[in-house]
């Protein structure tokens, strides 16, 4: 099932699938923010579908630290979701 959300472009999605996608993304962003990170690159290619929902990937330009002094991360291999 590991498909990129970008592959859904131009297709009709059922309401429940749209809700599942939205809940997965919101849950991942909540976890990211609780960990003190800001992803900064949310887009379909950075969402991968798995059996448990969508996963947020590619934290290459994410910021960590306090809002006044963010520091870029260097780990693009992080998966949250």
N, C-alpha and C positions, 0 to 999 in steps of 0.2 A: 504494500500500500504506500510505501514511502514516495509520495509525489509532492512536488513543489506546488504551492498555491498559485504560482504564476500560470500553471497549466490550466487553471480554471478560467482564465481570462476569456471572455466572449461566450461562456457557457451559462445556461440557466441552472441555478441551484435551488433545491427545495428549501423551504423556510427553515426546517429543522437543521439542515446542513449549514445554512448561514448562521443560525444561532449557535451551533456547535463551534464553528470557526470563530465567531465573536467572543464566545466564552473562553475558548482556548487562548486566544490572543490577550484578552483582558487578564486572565489568570497568570499568564507568563509575564506580562508587563508588571503586574502587582508584585510578583516574586522578584523581578529584576530591580524594581524601585526599592523594595524592602532591603535588598542586598546593597543598596547605595549606588546602583548603576543607572545610567540613562543610555538606552540602546542607540538612538539617533539615526536609525536606518531601517525603520519598519516599512517593508514593501513585500509584495507577493513572493519574490525569489528567496526571501529570508524566513519564510514560513514553510515548514515541511510537514506533510500529513503523515501520521503514524496510526497505529491501531488504537492509541489512547487519545487521539486528537491531534491538533497542530502543535508543532514545536517551533520556538523562536531560535534562529541560529544567526551566526555571523555578527559577532560583537567587536569587529575590527575597528570601528570608530566610536565605540561606546565610551562614555565618560564615567569615571569613578571619583569619589571624594566628596567634599562639601560643595554646595552649589556655587560658592564664591571662588573656590579654587579647584575646579575639576581637573582630573588627570586622565588622559586617554589610556584605554586598556590596550594590550597587545595580543590578546588571546582570541582569535577568530574561531576557535574550535568549541567554544562554550555553547551548550544546548540547554534551554530552559523551557519547561512546559509540561 
